Amino acid sequence: MPREFVAQWKELLVYRENGKQFAFDCVWGVEPHAVYVPTASYWPTVTPDWMRDRRSEILALLRDFAGTRYTVRETGEGYQAEGRPRLALFVATPADGLPAGAWVAVLLDPDEDDAPDSSWNKTDRTRFLKDHAGRIGTGITPAAAIEDLKQHGGHQL
C-alpha cells in the first residue's frame, strides 16, 4: 500500500495512502518544524474512518518521516470532526488586506475543500476572502484566529 508524507504550503503535512489523504497542521517558523497530531482521545473524532483504529501505526510512520526535521506535538484542538463545520487556516499576506503574518481562520462551506495557498494569485485570494466575508477570524496564533471567528462571527465550531 503506497504511503507518503508531503509538506504543503502553508504549514501542512499531508499523509497520503491509497488515494486518500489527511492533513496534519504544522508550524514552520521554528526549527525544527512542529507537526501537531490529535491526542489519542481526540483522534477518533477528527480522523476519517480509514485512519481511526491506526493511530499508533500512522504516528510511527510520521515519526520515522519526521526524523529531526519536525517535532511531533499532540493537541486536542484545531481539527474538525467529520460532519462539523470545516475551517481553512492560513497566514495572511500583505495582498490579503489583513495584517501580514496574522493567522486567518475561515469557515468553509460543507462542499469546499480549497483554501488559499502559494499557487493562488492576488485576485484568487481576494475573491476567496470576499466570498467568505462574515466567516473570517484573525489572530496571532491559529487558536486565536478560531476564537476570533467564534466571537465575532457568532459561529459554533
Steps between C-alpha positions, in 0.01 A plus 500: 500500500665826386539747788674834519523829686513819293562851633250746351493875517403642739592303805341164428645153493272277293491124555397317181403137475326321212347815353381630839658774703496680834668834577690550825546859615857624529702801607791571271628823655699304758792260475436216499153540350211378715224267383185479711316170531167444672530350849398137545157599631449765227627283211182292447281809480701689238662239276326325211378142542800351320734649766291457818647177639852553364634789711807313629591376153459841334686683778788254466515577127480873575780487756715301258435758227548796735844400622667816627315732258177504706404468862173313550263672742159383613197730503137475597385787278520637148367205307136474400292187553334348195162656438591814695587836346837500332762770524779624283798630699774695330732796551397833346715670240524877442274459193214359711404832658555345843795543737792328325613197695172465690331162513169488317218254579228472235179302541463296182184385329430126552601411143815716493845351525706787368681775686761754392849366450818614328362422154214751539546844352382823663168497309417144611587573864296823497199321349526219758506747791214707353289184444551408866434844653343459844663158536857615568696531824857620550754468777866460587461121530267248332305463827461880529370521141244226571393673822460830310284322242282355778460830685455745215327271255277330757594164353471174694809295420 
